[in-house]
Amino acid sequence: MSFSIPPDIQSRPIAVIGSGTLGRRIALMMSTQGGEVRLYDQAQHSLEEGVRFVEETLPTILPSVPNSRAAQVTGIGELAAAVDGAWLIVESVPEHLDLKIEIFGMLDSLSSSDAILASNSSSFPAGRFISKVKNPERILNTHFYMPPLVRAVELMATNQTDPAIIDLLMEHFEVYGLIPFRVQKESVGFIFNRIWAAIKRESLSVAAEGVADPADVDRLFTLISGVTVGPFRTMDAVGLDVVLDIEEHYASIRPGIPDGPRELLKSYLAKGWAGRKTGRGFYNDYDAKD
């Protein structure tokens, strides 16, 4: 079944579902071309923090996006109201398959029939959570990394996604100051995350085995690779809970993945150390805020 591309994108809102670390950053980038951007979350505290993050950060990134203008950013705690009339809805909730299946079933029934439904999932192909969706041709993965610093976004279709959606977003996302990449075939981990998974897991193994501590791994990695941030500092930025969820998913589908990296992550999380967002992770030099 073909999909009718929304003809009135410029006059319709964009909705982001989930105001966590990545959700609020996606909303930020979507707020650079005027119009209305709605940020949804059931947790009022997270919702307020997300809206505040966008409002405070937006003026600093607008100069870097050509022809930019600030959007109206609205925090909404009721899902139907958040997606009403939206042309693009981006899901950014925790990496739990059952949750994503439920969310997409709800989005499919609550949204306009021509709304594009996108998932920011970093490990699940969108085809895994369309069992309750009646219109799967409008669903795809839009995997953002850590905007506004890293503006790459990978676009990946399911075997039912209308190709016109990928074509539209490949062109349209550039307007928002993003750099889109087309994933040529369905891939668990997309493009970069498959490469990053190997680096991340081996770094965790080195620390779990007592070969080196996280700070030395990062220092050596940055000296040799030329990048400015090492694997452990990067994991702190993502959130160790998110990193663990992704690793658990990989372990469930790829036999032979070692337990050590996941056990190390669990030991930090058991102490409440989830990374930068909690003020401490592999490093302890953060403020307890995003």
N, C-alpha and C positions, 0 to 999 in steps of 0.2 A: 504494500500500500504506500503511495506517495504522500509526501507531506507538503502542506501549503506554507511557504515561508511567510512570516508575518509582514504585511505590507506597510505597517505604520510603526516601525521600530522607534522612530524619533519621538513619538508622542506617548509611548507606553513605558511603564516603570520596569526596572530590573529588580529581582528579589534574590537575596542570598540567605540560605537556610542554615543557621548556625553562626554564632558570633564569637567563636573561639579564635585562637591565634591566626588561623588561615582565613576563616570566614570574614573577619573584619578587614583583613588585608585585601581580599578579593573585592569586598564592598568599596574599599578605598579606590582601587583602580577603576572600578565601574562608575565612580563618582566624578570622573574627570571630563565628562562630555555633557554636563548639564542634565536636565530631566530630573527624574526621581529614582532614588535607590532605596530599597527597603531591606532592612536587616532584621531577621527573625531569630528569636531564641525563646525557649520556655523559661529560662532562668533570667529573672529581671536584672540581677546584678551583672551578669555577663552581657546582657543586651545593652545596658547603660554604658558599660565600659567599652563595648564595641563601637557604639555610636560616638562616644567621646574620642576614641582613638581616631576614627575617620575624620571627625570635625577638626581635631587638632593637627593631624598630619597632612590633610588635603592641601592647605595653602603652601606647604613646603615642596610638594611634588608637582603642582600644576604648572610651574614654569618649565618643567622637563617634558611635558606632553604638548605637542603642537596643537594649536587652536583649542586649547582647553578652556573649560569653564566649570565652575563648581556646581555639582548637583545638589538637590535637596535630599538629605539623608534622614530617613525615618526609622526608628526602632519600633517594631510591632511584635507583640507577644501572642498573637492569634494567627494560626497558619493560614486560614482561608482569607483573612484580610490582607496578609502579607503578599499572597500570590495573585490576588484579584487583579486581572487585567495585565499582568506582567507578560512581556514577550520572551524574557529569558529568566530562568530560575536555576540558580546554582546551589546544589546541595553540598554542605561542608559540615557533616556531623561525624562523630567518632567512627573508627574503622571496625564496625560490627555488622556483619552481613545481615542478620535478622533485622536490625534497626534500619538499614538502608532499604531492604525489601518493603518494610512498612511505610517508610517515608515516601518512596517512589509510588507506591500504590495510592497514597493520600494525595501526592502532588498531581498524579494523573487524573484523579477525580475532581480535584478542587480548582485546577488551573484552566485557563482558556484553552480551547482545543488546538490552537495554533501556537501555544507557548512551547519554546524549546526547553527541555529538561536536561540539565547537565549535572554530572557528579564530579566533585573534586577528589574522589577517592584516589589514594596513592598506591593501592595494591589490588583492588578489585576491579576487573573489567565490568562496565555497566551492564553487560549481558547477564551477569550473575544475579542482579536484583530487579528483574522486570517480570517476575512471575505473577505479580498482582497488577500489572500495567496493561491496559487495553490498547494503548497506542504506542507501541515500542519504537516505531519509526522516528519518533522525535527525541529519542534518548541517546546520549553519548557521554563520554568522559571528557572533561576539561580539567586537566591536572595542572594546577598552579603550584609554584614552588614557594618562594618567600618574598612576594612583592611588598614594598616597592623596590627593594634592593635587587632582587632577582625577578625579572619580569617575564621569564619564559613560561609558556603554557603549552602543554601537549594535548592535542585533540585526537581522540581515538573513538572510532565507530564500533558499534556492535554489528552483528551480521544482519541486523534489521534496520539500522539507522539510514535515513534518507541521505544520500551523499551530498545533496544540496545544502544540508545543514553544516557539514564540515566546510564546504566551499565558502559559505556565508561567514562563518566565524573566523576562518583563516584570514579573510580580508578585514572583517569588522573589528576584530580584537586589536589590530594594529592601531586603530583610531584611539584606543584607550591607553596607548603607550606600552602595549604588551608585544611580545615576540612569540608568535604561534609556531608550533611544529606539528606536522601531520604524522601520526603513527600509522605506518602503512598496513599493519595487520594487528589483530588483537594480541596483546602481550601483557602478561602479569608483570607489573613493574614498569610498563611503558618503555621508554628509551633510557633516559638518564638513570632512573631508579634501579634498573637492572645492574648498571655499572656501579652505582653508589652502594647497592646492597652488599656487593662483594667487599668494597672498601670498609664500609661500616662494620660488617660482621667480623672481618679479620681484625679490625682495630679493637673491637670488643673482646675478641679472643686473646689478643696480646695482653690486654689489661686483666682479663679474668684469670689468665694463667700466671700472672705476676711477672711477665717479661718486662713490662714498663708501665709507668703510671700514665693516666690520660694526658696530663700536661706535656710530658715528654713525647708521647706519640704525636700530639698536635704540633709541637715545636719542630720535630724532625720532618713531619709531613709538609709543613709550610715551607721550611727551608729548601727541601728538595723539589717540591712540586711548583713552588712559586705562587701558590694561592695565599690568601691572607687569613683564612680561617680553616682550622683543622677539623677532623671528623668528630671529635668529642664536643667541641664548641658548637659545631653544627647540630649535633643531636640535642644539645641543651636548648638550642633555639627552636627546634621542631617540637620538643617535648618528649621526655623519655617514655611517657605513657603511650604516645602515638608511635614512637619507635618500636616499643614492645608489641603493640597490636599488629604492626606490619610484620615484625619478625615471627609472631605466632602464626600469622596467615601463611607466610612463606614456608614455615616448618610443616604446616598441615598439607601442603600440596607438593613439596619437594623433599623426598626422603633423604636422610643422611645429613641434614643441617644440624650442626652441633648445638648442644644445650647450653654450653658455657655462656655465650653472649646474652641469651635470654635470662639466665639465672643472675648474671651481673646486673642487668636492668631491673629485675625484680627486687634485688637487694637495695638498690637506691630508692625505688618507689616505695618500698616498705618503710623507709624512713621519712617519706613525704617529700623526697627530692625528685621533682619531675622536670627540673631544668630551669631555664630563665624565668618562666612564668610563676614559679613558686619561690624564686630567690636563690635556689640552689639546685644543682644537678651534679655533673662531673666537676663543675666549678662552683665556687661559693661567693663570687664577687658581683652578684646581681642584686638589683632592687626587686622586691616581690611584686612586680607589675610587668605588663607586656611592653 
